[in-house]
Amino acid sequence: GKKLFIEQGCYGCHMVGKMGTPIAPDLSEVGSRYPESYLVRWLRDPSQTKPTAHMPKIALTEEEIQALASYLVSLR
């Protein structure tokens, strides 16, 4: 999940700890705010979950979505 986070360029918009860019929400403790099921839905299609979302839909396989959601939920 973390490798995918880096490869997909998520740090280009998001912060995790002291790494990244503070354009989009800080994901440092996202795992304590949202359940994994929500993160999976979000990663599948951000604008479907929140119509005003600025995050683009990223072409990910279901396996990649699960891996990324697992990584994000570990951030506490």
Secondary structure, 3 states (H helix, E strand, C coil): CHHHHHHCCHHHCCEECCEECCCCCCCCCHHHHCCHHHHHHHHHCHHHHCCCCCCCCCCCCHHHHHHHHHHHHHCC
